[in-house]
Amino acid sequence: MKKHYSGIVMILIIAAVLSGCGTIGNGAASLDTINPDKYVKLGQYKGLTVSADDVSVSDEEIQDNLDSTAAYYTELVPVEGRAAKEGDTVNIDYEGKIDGVSFDGGTAQGQDLKLGSGSFIAGFEDGVVGMKVGDTKDLNLTFPAAYHKPELAGKDVVFTVTVNKISEDSVPEITDEFIKGISESCETVDEYKEYVREQLSEQKKSSTKARQQAELLQQAVDNAELIKDVPEWLVSQNAAEYKESLLSYISQFGMDASTYFQQTGTSEAELGRQANDYGREIGKSQLVVAAISKAEGLELTDQEKESYYADYASSYGSDAETIKGIIPEGELENYLLQQKVMDLLYEEAVIK
């Protein structure tokens, strides 16, 4: 039975499959020290079928890109002679009082606020709409009952607001002159449109190929038969990486393990079961990749490894020796061999 994973878990699965890590603990066991043929019997992996995608680029997509480019270069321009409206950015001074007494965090000077952004409590931004530069106004509001500061939750508050400046977004017009200012290779709007078309098309092709390769690899794994259980050291290693990656990922959203368990309705024991299931499934994938590599005589040259380190270092403004300290050679070899397997499956596939 196929397993269904959450969005977070799928991110981890993809990351692990691509990393192809195959060493454990003290390095006593690794994928390159075992015979994968003892564990898996390969099924069909050549001539597999995968669907094609439409990689053409529409005029609407190009226009959306141009609009996004223009929006990126939007500037704030001061306005005069009119009141503030939604969408404007106002510079304000304000002081909040509860029962006539100021409170911590309720006062600021020279604060920029985009009206309609929802940055302040309900009613604040609506109250500033209609004010002009130099106007001062009292806003009688109430903090939400579920406000993140319990001492303010549900309290009535009076904000005294003064508008210092009103600015509006100025979106540049896409003209030849504008294109000359932002592009090193294009001088006209038409040239830039063709450049965008080529870039978007390449992105679609790259995305499609990655999707196809992933599907082909999964087909090869599904077609293979386990003739011996995945080694427990490999299951344990993948499970540990799963849990470590998951906890690291959720920490980016300010969650710890207990918060994650509470919000998802899972437990530490359930996470352990999920991790082991994952470890076993990914372990089979790794064994299949190793078996195909062996069957096809796929090998890596020192030049290929050095080129990868150099390219990776260049992409991140580092040097090859530093990257070697981050990505051990064994992990790199597993990753590059998997890429060779995926390239082989792609080259031998039928794309419809």
N, C-alpha and C positions, 0 to 999 in steps of 0.2 A: 504494500500500500504506500502510495506516495505521501510524503509529509508536506504540510502546508505551514509556512513560516510567516511571521509578522514582517512588516517593512523593515524594522530595525535588524531583525535576524537575517533577512535577505541581504542586507548590506554587508553583514559579517561573513555570510557564505561566499559572496562574490569576492570579498577581500581575501579570504583564506584560500579559495581555489586559485586565485591569481598569484598569491604569494608562494604556494606550493611548498611550504616549510616541511622538511622531512627529518629533522634531527630532534633528539630528546635528551634532556638533562645533560649527562656527561658525554653525550655523543656516542654511547655504546651501541645504539641502534639508529639506523637511518634508512631511508628509501633506497639509497644507492648501495646498501650493503646486503639487501635481500633480493631473492629471485621472485619477481612478481608473478611468474608463471605458476608458482606454487599456490597462489591465492586466487587468481582470476583466470578464467578462460574467455578469451576475447570472442566477441560475436562480430557482426558486420560493423566496420568502422569506415570503410571506403564506399563511395557511391551513395552516401546518405542524401536524403532530400531535405531541402530547407527553402522556405519561401523568400521571394524577393520583395524589396520595398521600392516605393516610388521615391526617387531621389531628385526629381525635378524641383525647381524653385519657382514659385509663383510670383507674379508682380506684387501681390498683396504682402507676401513675406518680405520682399525687398523694401517695400514702403514702410512696413513695420520696423525694419532695421534702421531705415533712415530716420524715422520718427524717434526711435530710441536714441540714436546718435545725437539728434538735435536736442532731445531732452537732457542728455548728459552734459551738454554745453549750455544749459539754461543758466541765466544770471539773474540775480535779484536787482531790480531797478527801483529806486525810491519814487513814490508817487506823491503828488500834491493836489490839493483842492478837492479831495473827495474822502468819503468815509471808508473805513476798513470793510472789506467784504470777505466772504469765505474764499479760501485759496490764497489770500494775501499772507505775507509774513510781517508780523508786527513786532516792534521792539517795545517792551513795556517795563514799567516798575510796578510792583504790587506788594501789598502787605495784607496778610490774612489775620483775622482776629476771631477768637471764640470767647463769647461773653466779654468782649471788649479787651481781651488780652492776646497779645501776639504769641505765636507758638513756633517752635523750632521747625525750620523748613518751609515756613509759610510766607517768607519775605524774600524778595529778590529785586535787583536793579539791573536794567539793561538786558533783560531776558528776551531772546527771540522766540516767537511762537507762530507756527503756521496754523492759521485758522482752518478748522475742519480736520485737523490731524488727530483729534481725540487725545491729545497729550495731557490735558488737564481734566479735572472732574467735570461731570455733566453740568452744563449751563455756563461754565466759565468762558469758553470760546464764543458761544452764542451771544454772551453778554458783551463781548468786545466788538463783535460785528456792529457796525453803525457808528462806532466812535471815530473821531478825527484826531490828528496830531495835536497834542496839548490837552486833550480832554481827560478829565478824571471822573471816575464813576465807581460807586459801591455796588458790588454784586452779592446779593443775598442767596447763598447756596447751602447745600447739605452734602456732607461727605457720604459716600456709599456705605451701606450697612456692613458690607464685606471688605471695607478698605484695608489695605495691607498693613496700616499702622493702627492697631487696636485702640489706641488712645484718642484717635480722631474718628473712628468709624461711627457713622450715624450722627455726628455732631453738626449743628448749624454753624455756619461760618460766614463772615463778611470779608470779602476781598476788595480792597481799595486799589483800583487799577488806573495807571496813567499811561497814555500812549505817547511814546517818544518819536516813533518813526513808522511809516507804513511802506512796504515794498511789495512789488508784484513780480511774478516770474516773467522773464523775457526769453522766449524760445527763439533761437536764431533761425532764419530762413535758410533752407538748403539751396544755396546758389553755387555757381562755379567758384566764386571768391571764397566762400566758406569751405568748400572742398579743398582748395589749395592750401588753406590754413591748417587742416587737420590730417591731410594725407601726404605721404612722401612720394607716392607713385601715380596719383590721379590728379588731374587738373580740371576736370569737368564733372558735372553731376552724372552724365551718361557713363563716363568712364568708371566712376565710383559705383554706379549701379551694377555694372558688369563685374567689377571686383567683388562686390557683395554677393552677387549670384554665384560666382565661383567658390567663394568661401563657404557659403551656406550649403552648396552642393557637396563640397568635400566633407563638411561636417556630417551631412546625412549619409554619405557613403561610408565614412568611418564608423558612425553609430550603427549602421546596418550591418557592416561586416562584423563588428564586435558582437552584436546580437546573434548573427548567424553562427559564428564560431562557438559561442556559448551553447546554443541549441544543438549544434552538431556534437560537441563534446558530451552533452547530456545524453544524446541518443546513443553514442558509443558506450557510455557507462551503463545505460539501461539495457543495451544489447549484450553486455558482458555478464558472465555468470561467476558468482563467488563459489569457488570450490573449497575454500578454507576461510575461516573467519578472519576478518581484518585484525591484524596484530593489536593486542590490547595496549601496547605502548603507543601505537599510532592513534588509537581511539582516545586515550588519555591525553595525549599531547594536543590533539585537535580540540578536545573538550575544554582543556585549560585555556587554550588560545581564544576559544569562543567566549568563555566567561570573562576573561581579561578584557577582550575587545568590547564586549557588551557593556561592562561596567565603566570602561574608559569612555565609551560613546555617550552613555546616559549622563556621565558627569559633566559633559559639555552643556547639558541643559539644567545643571544645578541639582541633579538627583543623585542620591546614594542608593545602595542596594535595598535598604529597608523601604525607601520611598518608592522605588521601582516595583517592589513586590506588592506594596499597598495599592498603587495605581493600576497595576496590570492584573491584580488578583491572583498572582502566582506566589510560589514559596521557594525557599532555597532548595528544597528537595526537588521541586518541579523543574527549577532551572538546571539542576544537576542532570535530571533525566533528559531534558531538551539538549543539553550540552553533549551528553553521551550519544544520543541519537544523531546529532549533527556530526560528532566526531567519527562515528561509524560510516555515515553516508559520504562525508568528505574523504574519509580514508579509502573507500572503494574507488572514488574518483582518482585519487592519487595513485592507487595501484594500477588502474586502467591506463593512466598516462604513462606510468613506468613500463607497463607491458607493451604498449604501442611503440614507445621509444626503442625498446629492446627489439621488437619484431621488425621495425623499419631501419634499425641500425642508426638511429639518430644520435649524433654526438655533437659536443660543443668544442670549439677551438678556443685556445687562449686568446686569440685575436677578438673573437666574438664577445668574450667576457670583458676584456679590456675596453672594447668599444662601448659596451653598455655602461660600464662605470664612468667612462669619459663623457658620454652623452648625458647621463643622469646628472653628473656633476655640473656640466655646462648649463643644464636647464635650471639648476638651483644656485648658480653662482658659487659653486664650491670647487673642490679639487677631488680627483679620483681617489687619493689615499684616504681622505675623510669619509667618502662614500663607502669605501671598502670596510671601514670600521663600523658603519651603520648597517650595511647589508652583507652578512657573511657570504663567503664564496659558495658554500653548500646551498644556501637558500637561493642565491642567484642562479646556480646551475639548474635547480629544480624549476624555477620560474621560466628560464629560457628554454628548457626542454619542453615544458608545457606549451610555450608559445610555438615551438616547432611542431608539436603534435597538432595544435589547433590550426596552424597554417596548412599542414598536410591534409587534415580533414576537410578544410575549406577548398583546397585545390582539387580534391577528389570528389567533391560534393556535386550533386545535381541541384541547381538553383532554379526554382520555378516561380 
